Structure formats: C-alpha cells, structure tokens
Amino acid sequence: MKHIEHRQNIFQQHKLFSLITSDQIPQDKKLQLMPIMILFVMNFRDMNKWVIRFDDENDQFKQTINGNTREDETHSRLFLEDWRKLGFDTSLNWRISDLLWWLFFAEDTEVFRKCGVEFMRLNVADQGDPLIRFAHSEAGEACGHVFFETITPIATALTADNGIDYRYFGQYHLDRETGHMLNSTGVFEDEALTDDQYRLSITLSDQMFHIFDTIHDSFYQYITQYCLPDRVPAKNNAIFFDTPCYPDASSDLKLPDATKTDATQQPLVKYLLERKQRVESHEFYQWLQFADLPAIDKLRRFFPLWIFDCLGYRDLNHYIINYSSPQNAFEVHVNTVSSNLARHSRLAMADWLALELDDHLGWRASDALEFFFLDPMMDKHRRALIKFGMLMLQFEDPFLRLWFLEILEASGHAFFHHCQPVAVTAEQQNGIRLNYLANRHHLVHDHNGKLLDTIAIKSIPIHQEQVQVITMFIDTIFDALEQNLSSSLKFVQANRFFGNC
C-alpha cells in the first residue's frame, strides 16, 4: 500500500495534469480529449466483466474484487452519456467507418490496442491469486482517482456555465473513484504476503502504473496535436484498398513433414472434423444461401455484427499470438501465419466501405459506440475474442499456438464457403469488390500469397496433457462460433436496422 501511494504521488506529476489545468487550453475545450479515451474507457467494461472478475466467489477477497468490477463496468455508459452532452457527434461528424478506423487502424490509438493486451497479461500473470490481483487493481484505482480528481473541477465549472450535468467527468464519477477498490477497506490491508506474492505484487503494480503513464502520454499528445490547433482526426481510405506486395519471410529452419498425422494426434483431427461438420449445417448458413433477398442485402444484414471479429483478429494475432523474438522454426512459423492473418482486417474494412454500410445504417458515432460496445449481441463477439486472447497469453508453447491457429482457420471454413458465392454475386450485380467476404485473403499474404499450412504440426507425437489442451481449444472456438451464428440468425431475422432490406 505504501508502494502504491508512492507511485501515485509520482503519477500526479504527469505532464497531462499540468497542461489540462493550465490557461493554455480554453475552459470549453478542456474536455475535448474524449475521442482519444474511447478505446480505454469502452474496453474497460470488457476488462471488468471478463478479465478481472473471478468466475467463482468462494472467499471474501474474490467477492470484494468482483463487486468493484460490477461498479466499474457501468462507467462506459456514463462516458457515452457525456459524449452526447458535449456534442461530439456534431463536432467530429464521424461516420461509422471513421470510428472503426479510429478504433482499429489509427496510429494515434495503437498504444491503446497494445495496452489492452498488457492489461489482460497482468490478470494472467497473477495466476488468479486475489491478493495479487488486488495489488495491481489498486494501482489502477489510484491512477483513476488522480485523473478524476483533476478533471472533475473542470467539468463542475462547465456545468456552472451551461447547466449540463456531466456524470462521467463530474462529481458523480469522482465519488466512485476514491483511489481504492470499492468496499476493500479492512479486507486486504492486514493480509500477510509471502515473499513471492510481495515481489509479484510490486512487479504487476509497477506494470499497471506504466500502462497508465503510457495512456496519459497519449492523452497529452492528443490535446497538443488535435485540441489546441482545433483539428479533427481523419482517416485515409487508401490504406484499405491498396494491396501491397509483402516480401517472402520464409526461413531456412525446417518444419516436420506436413503429409503425415501421428497416431497420437488422430483423435484430435477426427474431433476437429466432427465439430466442423456439425457447424456446417447451422441454420444461419441456410439463411445465407436461401433467403429471398438480393445478395448485397444479405451481407449488409449480418456484417455489422461480425465487424469487431474481423477487425479485432488483427490485434489477437499481432499482439498476443505473434512472438516478438522468435527462437525456433515453430515460432517463426507461428509469426508467418499470424502476420498473414493479422492483415485480413484491412480487407474487411474495405468490404464495409464497399457495402456502403455507413449510408445504410446512418448511425452517428455515439450510436455506433452504443451498438458495438453495449449491445448484448455484440457482447458475445467481443467476449469470444477476449477469451481467445486470454488462452493464448496462458499458452506460449508454439506447438499449441499453431494448433490454435489451425482450429481458428478451420472454424472459418464453412463461414467463407457460404459467404463467398453470395459475395461474388453481390460483386457482379453491384459492380463492387468484396475481397474479404469473397475469401481472397491471399491478397495480403506473404509467401507468394499462400497462408502457410499449419498441418505440419500433426506429424509430431504428443502426450495426453497436450491432447486435453487442444481439445479444450477446439471446444472453446467452436462453442463461441456456434453461439455467434445463432445470434446472427436472430439478428438477420429481426432485421433491426434495415427496414425492408
């Protein structure tokens, strides 16, 4: 607790706080940093629901931590409320694709995509020990208190001028940002830590402070680059339509013979095939094939529900599955496959633009934020991505990661098998190009357009523990897929957004 207090005192000296309280920024512009906060704040709900929170509450420590997450997960709605009150839909004039670019592609927000993964990594590193999780969570609460203690007087002064109550930036939120986890006083402080628990608590708390330092660096940069000169971030659509040629990243390191399957792996191959066959007959695919609608309207009906999967796939591969310094043939192989998969998101964004979904949905930025981050149907898609990421943070063995990639790709076979003919028909009828939905992913792959075949791993003898882990991978991925397909069927049948389309 003394260490966290010491680090909090250092954090209070961050240059953001002196800038935002200075006369350099007019009073009515001091809350204009909201766009740079989107990813951090909206993802914070997901972190509380699916990362920090324990699945069980079998002791007082877990109960206290879980109670705090239930409070913190509500803050994203307050953020969206203040976004609308401050008129960002009008001042930014962002279309949905502008928002998607900002969330998944913009250089200004890259740090938040990385920090989101680092935040997940903390909750893997604590190994589910609530005493250690309290330590790094308490560090996060300390940082939050400093921010809101600084920003609340600004919001209060603005309220005095215009009579609008800002609940996210104002006193309402500060009252819940005490600098400590909710109801934790008297629960944790007197617990004795072992030497190992203490060292890990200090390490992870320091990492949390580093995350918040990095985040606030980006807040500062946004204010100086956009708020002070009165600029608005703007995307360049060319980045989605250019198809660069990537160099061959092959290695002289040799992989196992890809033509054989070892007897110890045959049950896994058989089970994966069974799950693939089961999902191929899903009713959503029947709707996609036989619904009495123009091809382009079929795609427009379901694609908004899947766009976070398509775009978020990049960060899963880029920041979690990829090795920063590959040490052997398997890790090189993982990096080649995951780098190819990470590039698919650009094709998906180009398809969104080609389908003219900005025009057909007609949402303001806040409408899109509400759907993407707060709609129960979208929750299923985001939760699956987080679950996949948490698994890969736990299993760093390249052999297991290659199997995971094999399963992920196998789960998409039926999806693209049924989407491809619909997409090609839509292209022919409407004079557009849909490279993602038409399964032309090779356009952004290296190795002369080929995605390396991960089946090479199946020739290696494995032990029963690995069989159990890979079986769990298969069930996790295909269970999530079946759930998302069932949600998609309800979504397209309800036709929530497109009238008679």
C-alpha positions as CSV (number, residue, x, y, z in Angstrom):
1,M,0.0,0.0,0.0
2,K,2.9,2.3,0.7
3,H,4.5,1.5,-2.6
4,I,1.2,2.2,-4.5
5,E,0.9,5.5,-2.6
6,H,4.5,6.4,-3.6
7,R,3.8,5.6,-7.2
8,Q,0.6,7.5,-7.2
9,N,2.4,10.6,-5.9
10,I,4.8,10.3,-8.9
11,F,1.9,9.8,-11.3
12,Q,0.3,13.0,-10.1
13,Q,3.3,14.9,-11.7
14,H,2.4,13.7,-15.2
15,K,2.5,16.5,-17.7
16,L,-1.1,15.9,-18.8
17,F,-2.4,17.3,-15.5
18,S,-0.4,20.5,-15.5
19,L,-1.4,21.1,-19.2
20,I,-5.1,20.4,-18.7
21,T,-5.4,22.7,-15.6
22,S,-3.4,25.5,-17.3
23,D,-4.6,28.5,-19.1
24,Q,-3.2,27.1,-22.4
25,I,-6.5,25.4,-23.1
26,P,-9.7,27.4,-23.1
27,Q,-12.2,26.2,-20.4
28,D,-14.7,25.0,-23.0
29,K,-12.0,22.8,-24.7
30,K,-10.6,21.0,-21.7
31,L,-12.9,18.0,-22.1
32,Q,-12.2,17.7,-25.8
33,L,-9.9,14.7,-25.2
34,M,-12.8,12.3,-25.3
35,P,-12.0,10.7,-28.7
36,I,-8.6,9.5,-27.6
37,M,-10.2,8.0,-24.5
38,I,-12.7,5.8,-26.4
39,L,-10.8,2.5,-26.6
40,F,-9.6,2.7,-23.0
41,V,-13.0,3.6,-21.5
42,M,-15.2,1.3,-23.6
43,N,-12.8,-1.7,-23.3
44,F,-12.7,-1.1,-19.5
45,R,-16.2,-2.6,-19.3
46,D,-15.0,-5.7,-21.0
47,M,-11.9,-6.0,-18.8
48,N,-14.1,-5.8,-15.7
49,K,-16.7,-8.3,-17.0
50,W,-14.4,-10.9,-18.5
51,V,-10.8,-10.4,-17.4
52,I,-10.6,-9.0,-13.8
53,R,-13.7,-10.7,-12.4
54,F,-13.4,-14.2,-10.9
55,D,-15.7,-16.9,-12.1
56,D,-16.3,-18.0,-8.5
57,E,-16.7,-16.0,-5.3
58,N,-15.6,-18.6,-2.8
59,D,-13.8,-16.1,-0.5
60,Q,-14.2,-12.6,0.7
61,F,-11.3,-11.4,-1.4
62,K,-12.8,-12.5,-4.7
63,Q,-16.2,-11.2,-3.6
64,T,-14.7,-7.8,-3.0
65,I,-12.9,-7.6,-6.3
66,N,-15.9,-8.8,-8.2
67,G,-18.1,-6.2,-6.5
68,N,-15.7,-3.5,-7.7
69,T,-15.8,-4.8,-11.2
70,R,-19.6,-4.6,-11.3
71,E,-19.4,-0.9,-10.4
72,D,-16.6,-0.1,-12.8
73,E,-18.3,-1.8,-15.8
74,T,-21.0,0.8,-15.6
75,H,-18.7,3.7,-16.4
76,S,-18.7,3.3,-20.2
77,R,-22.4,4.2,-20.3
78,L,-21.6,7.4,-18.3
79,F,-18.8,8.1,-20.9
80,L,-21.3,7.7,-23.8
81,E,-23.8,10.0,-22.0
82,D,-21.2,12.8,-21.7
83,W,-20.0,12.2,-25.3
84,R,-23.5,13.2,-26.4
85,K,-23.9,16.1,-24.0
86,L,-20.6,17.5,-25.2
87,G,-21.8,17.3,-28.8
88,F,-19.0,15.1,-30.3
89,D,-21.4,13.6,-32.8
90,T,-21.7,17.0,-34.4
91,S,-18.2,18.4,-33.8
92,L,-16.4,15.3,-35.2
93,N,-19.0,14.4,-37.8
94,W,-17.6,10.9,-37.9
95,R,-19.3,8.2,-39.9
96,I,-19.2,4.6,-38.7
97,S,-16.1,3.8,-40.8
98,D,-14.3,6.8,-39.3
99,L,-15.0,5.4,-35.9
100,L,-13.9,1.9,-36.9
101,W,-10.7,3.3,-38.4
102,W,-10.0,5.2,-35.1
103,L,-10.6,2.0,-33.0
104,F,-8.7,-0.5,-35.1
105,F,-6.2,1.3,-37.5
106,A,-5.3,4.8,-36.5
107,E,-1.7,5.4,-35.3
108,D,-2.9,7.6,-32.5
109,T,-4.8,4.7,-30.9
110,E,-2.3,2.0,-31.5
111,V,-1.0,2.4,-28.0
112,F,-4.4,1.6,-26.6
113,R,-4.7,-1.6,-28.5
114,K,-1.4,-2.7,-27.1
115,C,-2.2,-1.6,-23.6
116,G,-5.4,-3.5,-23.7
117,V,-3.4,-6.7,-24.2
118,E,-0.9,-5.7,-21.5
119,F,-3.8,-5.2,-19.1
120,M,-5.0,-8.8,-19.9
121,R,-1.5,-10.0,-19.4
122,L,-1.5,-8.7,-15.8
123,N,-4.5,-10.8,-15.0
124,V,-2.9,-13.9,-16.4
125,A,0.4,-13.2,-14.6
126,D,-1.3,-13.0,-11.2
127,Q,-2.4,-16.7,-11.6
128,G,-5.8,-16.0,-10.2
129,D,-4.4,-15.0,-6.7
130,P,-6.9,-12.4,-5.4
131,L,-4.3,-10.8,-3.1
132,I,-2.0,-10.1,-6.1
133,R,-4.9,-9.1,-8.3
134,F,-5.9,-6.6,-5.6
135,A,-2.4,-5.1,-5.7
136,H,-2.4,-4.3,-9.4
137,S,-6.1,-3.4,-9.4
138,E,-5.5,-1.0,-6.5
139,A,-2.7,0.6,-8.6
140,G,-5.2,1.2,-11.4
141,E,-7.7,2.7,-8.9
142,A,-5.0,5.0,-7.7
143,C,-4.4,6.3,-11.2
144,G,-8.1,6.7,-11.9
145,H,-8.5,8.8,-8.8
146,V,-5.7,11.2,-9.8
147,F,-7.3,11.7,-13.3
148,F,-10.8,12.3,-12.0
149,E,-9.6,14.5,-9.1
150,T,-8.1,16.7,-11.8
151,I,-10.9,16.6,-14.3
152,T,-13.9,16.9,-12.0
153,P,-13.4,20.6,-11.2
154,I,-13.2,21.4,-14.9
155,A,-16.5,19.6,-15.5
156,T,-18.1,21.3,-12.5
157,A,-17.1,24.7,-13.8
158,L,-18.5,23.8,-17.2
159,T,-21.7,22.7,-15.6
160,A,-21.9,26.1,-13.8
161,D,-21.7,27.8,-17.2
162,N,-24.2,25.8,-19.2
163,G,-26.3,23.9,-16.6
164,I,-25.5,20.5,-18.1
165,D,-24.5,17.7,-15.6
166,Y,-21.6,15.7,-16.8
167,R,-21.8,12.4,-14.9
168,Y,-18.7,10.7,-16.3
169,F,-16.3,13.7,-15.8
170,G,-18.1,15.2,-12.9
171,Q,-18.6,14.6,-9.2
172,Y,-20.9,11.6,-9.7
173,H,-18.0,9.6,-11.1
174,L,-15.3,11.0,-8.7
175,D,-17.4,9.9,-5.7
176,R,-16.9,6.3,-7.1
177,E,-13.2,6.9,-7.8
178,T,-11.9,7.0,-4.3
179,G,-8.5,5.8,-5.1
180,H,-9.2,2.4,-3.7
181,M,-11.2,-0.6,-4.7
182,L,-14.9,-0.4,-3.7
183,N,-15.5,-1.7,-0.2
184,S,-12.0,-3.1,0.1
185,T,-11.0,-1.2,3.2
186,G,-10.3,-3.6,6.1
187,V,-10.4,-6.6,3.7
188,F,-6.9,-6.7,2.2
189,E,-4.5,-4.5,4.2
190,D,-3.9,-6.8,7.1
191,E,-3.2,-9.9,5.0
192,A,0.4,-11.1,5.1
193,L,2.0,-11.8,1.8
194,T,4.7,-14.4,1.2
195,D,7.9,-13.1,-0.3
196,D,6.9,-14.4,-3.7
197,Q,3.5,-12.8,-3.5
198,Y,5.0,-9.5,-2.4
199,R,7.6,-9.4,-5.3
200,L,4.9,-10.3,-7.9
201,S,2.5,-7.7,-6.4
202,I,5.2,-5.0,-6.7
203,T,6.1,-6.0,-10.2
204,L,2.5,-6.1,-11.5
205,S,1.6,-2.9,-9.7
206,D,4.5,-1.1,-11.4
207,Q,3.4,-2.5,-14.7
208,M,-0.1,-1.1,-14.1
209,F,1.4,2.4,-13.4
210,H,3.5,2.1,-16.6
211,I,0.3,1.3,-18.5
212,F,-1.4,4.4,-17.1
213,D,1.7,6.5,-17.8
214,T,1.6,5.4,-21.4
215,I,-2.1,6.1,-21.7
216,H,-1.8,9.5,-20.3
217,D,1.1,10.3,-22.6
218,S,-1.3,9.6,-25.5
219,F,-3.9,11.9,-23.8
220,Y,-1.3,14.6,-23.7
221,Q,-0.3,14.1,-27.3
222,Y,-3.9,14.2,-28.5
223,I,-4.5,17.5,-26.8
224,T,-1.4,19.1,-28.3
225,Q,-2.0,17.6,-31.8
226,Y,-5.7,18.0,-32.1
227,C,-7.4,20.0,-29.3
228,L,-5.1,23.0,-29.2
229,P,-4.9,23.5,-33.0
230,D,-8.6,22.7,-33.3
231,R,-8.1,19.7,-35.6
232,V,-10.2,16.5,-36.1
233,P,-8.6,13.1,-36.7
234,A,-9.4,11.9,-40.3
235,K,-8.9,8.6,-42.0
236,N,-7.4,7.8,-45.3
237,N,-9.4,5.2,-47.1
238,A,-6.5,4.3,-49.4
239,I,-4.9,2.2,-46.7
240,F,-7.8,-0.3,-47.0
241,F,-7.8,-0.5,-50.8
242,D,-4.0,-0.6,-51.6
243,T,-2.8,-4.2,-51.9
244,P,1.0,-4.1,-51.2
245,C,3.4,-7.0,-52.0
246,Y,4.9,-8.4,-48.9
247,P,8.4,-9.9,-49.0
248,D,8.9,-13.6,-48.6
249,A,9.6,-14.1,-44.9
250,S,10.5,-17.8,-45.2
251,S,13.2,-19.3,-43.0
252,D,15.8,-21.9,-43.7
253,L,14.6,-23.6,-40.5
254,K,12.9,-26.9,-41.3
255,L,9.4,-27.9,-40.1
256,P,8.1,-31.5,-39.7
257,D,6.7,-33.4,-42.7
258,A,3.3,-32.0,-43.4
259,T,2.0,-35.1,-45.1
260,K,1.7,-37.4,-42.1
261,T,-0.5,-37.4,-39.0
262,D,0.9,-39.2,-35.9
263,A,-1.3,-41.8,-34.2
264,T,-1.4,-39.7,-31.0
265,Q,-3.0,-36.8,-32.9
266,Q,-5.5,-38.8,-35.0
267,P,-8.3,-38.4,-32.3
268,L,-7.8,-34.6,-32.4
269,V,-8.0,-34.5,-36.2
270,K,-11.1,-36.6,-36.0
271,Y,-12.8,-34.5,-33.3
272,L,-11.9,-31.2,-35.2
273,L,-13.6,-32.7,-38.3
274,E,-16.7,-33.6,-36.3
275,R,-17.0,-30.1,-34.9
276,K,-16.5,-28.6,-38.4
277,Q,-19.2,-30.9,-39.9
278,R,-21.6,-30.1,-37.1
279,V,-21.3,-26.3,-37.6
280,E,-21.6,-26.6,-41.4
281,S,-25.3,-27.3,-41.2
282,H,-26.1,-24.3,-39.0
283,E,-29.3,-22.6,-39.8
284,F,-27.6,-19.2,-40.3
285,Y,-25.8,-20.7,-43.4
286,Q,-29.1,-22.0,-44.7
287,W,-30.5,-18.4,-44.3
288,L,-27.4,-17.0,-46.1
289,Q,-27.9,-19.5,-49.0
290,F,-31.7,-19.5,-49.4
291,A,-33.1,-16.2,-48.0
292,D,-35.2,-14.4,-50.6
293,L,-33.1,-11.2,-50.7
294,P,-30.6,-9.6,-53.0
295,A,-27.1,-10.9,-52.3
296,I,-25.8,-7.5,-51.1
297,D,-28.6,-7.1,-48.6
298,K,-27.9,-10.5,-47.1
299,L,-24.3,-9.3,-46.5
300,R,-25.4,-5.9,-45.1
301,R,-27.8,-7.5,-42.6
302,F,-25.2,-9.6,-40.7
303,F,-21.8,-7.8,-41.4
304,P,-22.3,-5.1,-38.6
305,L,-22.5,-7.9,-36.1
306,W,-19.2,-9.5,-37.2
307,I,-17.1,-6.5,-37.9
308,F,-15.4,-6.5,-34.5
309,D,-14.4,-10.1,-35.0
310,C,-13.0,-9.3,-38.4
311,L,-11.1,-6.2,-37.3
312,G,-10.1,-7.4,-33.8
313,Y,-8.5,-10.5,-35.3
314,R,-5.5,-8.3,-36.1
315,D,-4.7,-7.5,-32.5
316,L,-5.2,-11.1,-31.4
317,N,-2.6,-12.2,-33.9
318,H,-0.3,-9.1,-33.8
319,Y,0.0,-8.6,-30.0
320,I,-0.7,-12.0,-28.5
321,I,0.0,-14.9,-30.8
322,N,3.0,-13.3,-32.5
323,Y,6.4,-13.8,-30.9
324,S,8.5,-10.6,-30.6
325,S,11.8,-12.5,-31.0
326,P,11.1,-16.0,-32.5
327,Q,13.7,-18.6,-31.3
328,N,13.0,-21.7,-33.4
329,A,11.2,-23.0,-36.5
330,F,7.9,-23.3,-34.8
331,E,7.9,-19.7,-33.5
332,V,8.9,-18.5,-37.0
333,H,6.1,-20.5,-38.4
334,V,3.6,-19.0,-35.9
335,N,4.7,-15.5,-36.8
336,T,4.4,-16.1,-40.5
337,V,0.8,-17.4,-40.1
338,S,-0.3,-14.9,-37.6
339,S,1.1,-12.0,-39.6
340,N,-0.8,-13.1,-42.6
341,L,-4.0,-13.4,-40.6
342,A,-3.5,-10.0,-39.0
343,R,-3.6,-8.3,-42.4
344,H,-7.1,-9.6,-43.1
345,S,-8.7,-6.8,-41.1
346,R,-7.8,-4.3,-43.9
347,L,-9.8,-6.3,-46.4
348,A,-12.7,-6.5,-44.0
349,M,-12.7,-2.7,-43.7
350,A,-12.6,-2.3,-47.4
351,D,-15.7,-4.6,-47.6
352,W,-17.5,-2.4,-45.1
353,L,-16.9,0.6,-47.3
354,A,-17.9,-1.2,-50.5
355,L,-21.2,-2.3,-48.9
356,E,-21.8,1.3,-48.1
357,L,-22.8,0.4,-44.6
358,D,-22.2,4.0,-43.3
359,D,-25.0,5.2,-45.5
360,H,-27.4,2.2,-45.0
361,L,-27.1,2.3,-41.2
362,G,-26.9,6.0,-40.9
363,W,-25.6,6.0,-37.3
364,R,-23.8,8.8,-35.5
365,A,-20.6,7.9,-33.8
366,S,-22.4,7.5,-30.4
367,D,-25.0,5.2,-32.0
368,A,-22.2,3.0,-33.3
369,L,-20.4,3.0,-29.9
370,E,-23.6,2.0,-28.2
371,F,-24.1,-0.9,-30.6
372,F,-20.5,-2.1,-30.8
373,F,-19.8,-1.9,-27.0
374,L,-23.1,-2.2,-25.2
375,D,-25.4,-4.3,-27.3
376,P,-25.9,-7.8,-25.8
377,M,-25.4,-9.4,-29.2
378,M,-22.1,-7.7,-29.6
379,D,-21.0,-8.7,-26.1
380,K,-20.9,-12.4,-27.3
381,H,-18.5,-11.5,-30.1
382,R,-16.2,-9.3,-28.0
383,R,-16.2,-11.8,-25.2
384,A,-15.0,-14.6,-27.5
385,L,-12.1,-12.5,-28.7
386,I,-11.1,-11.8,-25.1
387,K,-11.4,-15.5,-24.2
388,F,-9.1,-16.4,-27.2
389,G,-6.6,-13.8,-26.2
390,M,-6.5,-14.9,-22.5
391,L,-6.0,-18.5,-23.7
392,M,-3.0,-17.6,-25.8
393,L,-1.5,-15.5,-23.0
394,Q,-1.6,-18.6,-20.9
395,F,-0.2,-21.0,-23.5
396,E,3.0,-19.7,-25.0
397,D,4.2,-23.1,-26.5
398,P,4.4,-22.5,-30.3
399,F,3.2,-26.1,-30.9
400,L,-0.1,-25.3,-29.1
401,R,-0.4,-21.9,-30.7
402,L,0.0,-23.5,-34.2
403,W,-2.8,-25.9,-33.3
404,F,-4.9,-22.9,-32.0
405,L,-4.4,-21.2,-35.4
406,E,-5.3,-24.3,-37.2
407,I,-8.6,-24.5,-35.3
408,L,-9.3,-20.8,-35.8
409,E,-8.9,-21.2,-39.5
410,A,-10.9,-24.4,-39.6
411,S,-13.8,-22.6,-37.8
412,G,-13.9,-20.1,-40.7
413,H,-14.1,-22.7,-43.5
414,A,-17.9,-23.1,-43.5
415,F,-18.4,-19.3,-43.0
416,F,-16.4,-18.4,-46.1
417,H,-17.6,-21.3,-48.1
418,H,-21.2,-20.0,-47.7
419,C,-20.2,-16.3,-47.9
420,Q,-18.1,-16.5,-51.0
421,P,-20.8,-17.2,-53.6
422,V,-23.1,-14.6,-52.0
423,A,-20.2,-12.0,-52.1
424,V,-19.3,-12.9,-55.7
425,T,-23.0,-12.5,-56.8
426,A,-23.1,-9.1,-55.0
427,E,-20.0,-8.0,-56.8
428,Q,-21.4,-9.0,-60.2
429,Q,-24.8,-7.3,-59.5
430,N,-23.4,-4.1,-58.0
431,G,-20.0,-3.5,-59.6
432,I,-18.2,-3.7,-56.3
433,R,-15.2,-5.6,-54.9
434,L,-15.6,-7.7,-51.6
435,N,-12.2,-9.4,-51.2
436,Y,-12.7,-10.3,-47.5
437,L,-16.2,-11.9,-47.8
438,A,-15.3,-13.5,-51.1
439,N,-12.3,-15.1,-49.3
440,R,-9.5,-13.5,-51.3
441,H,-7.4,-13.2,-48.2
442,H,-4.3,-14.3,-50.1
443,L,-4.1,-10.7,-51.5
444,V,-2.5,-9.6,-48.3
445,H,-0.3,-12.7,-47.5
446,D,3.4,-13.0,-48.0
447,H,4.9,-16.2,-49.3
448,N,3.6,-15.5,-52.8
449,G,0.0,-15.2,-51.4
450,K,0.0,-18.5,-49.6
451,L,-1.0,-18.9,-45.9
452,L,1.4,-21.5,-44.5
453,D,-0.3,-24.8,-43.8
454,T,-0.2,-25.5,-40.1
455,I,-1.0,-29.1,-40.6
456,A,2.8,-29.7,-40.4
457,I,2.4,-29.9,-36.6
458,K,0.2,-33.0,-36.9
459,S,3.1,-35.3,-37.6
460,I,4.6,-34.9,-34.1
461,P,3.8,-37.4,-31.3
462,I,2.1,-35.7,-28.4
463,H,1.2,-36.6,-24.8
464,Q,-2.2,-36.8,-23.2
465,E,-2.0,-33.4,-21.4
466,Q,-1.5,-31.7,-24.8
467,V,-4.4,-33.6,-26.2
468,Q,-6.6,-32.2,-23.4
469,V,-5.4,-28.7,-24.0
470,I,-6.0,-28.8,-27.8
471,T,-9.4,-30.5,-27.2
472,M,-10.3,-27.5,-25.0
473,F,-9.1,-25.2,-27.8
474,I,-11.5,-26.9,-30.2
475,D,-14.5,-26.7,-27.9
476,T,-13.8,-23.1,-26.9
477,I,-13.5,-21.9,-30.5
478,F,-16.4,-23.9,-31.9
479,D,-18.7,-23.2,-29.0
480,A,-18.1,-19.5,-29.5
481,L,-18.7,-19.8,-33.2
482,E,-22.0,-21.7,-32.8
483,Q,-23.2,-19.1,-30.3
484,N,-22.3,-16.3,-32.7
485,L,-24.0,-18.0,-35.6
486,S,-27.2,-18.4,-33.5
487,S,-27.1,-14.7,-32.5
488,S,-26.5,-13.9,-36.2
489,L,-29.6,-15.8,-37.3
490,K,-31.8,-14.0,-34.7
491,F,-30.1,-10.7,-35.8
492,V,-30.8,-11.1,-39.5
493,Q,-34.3,-12.4,-39.0
494,A,-35.2,-9.5,-36.7
495,N,-33.7,-7.1,-39.3
496,R,-33.2,-4.4,-36.7
497,F,-31.5,-1.8,-38.8
498,F,-32.5,-2.0,-42.5
499,G,-36.3,-1.6,-42.8
500,N,-37.4,-3.6,-45.8
501,C,-33.9,-4.6,-46.8
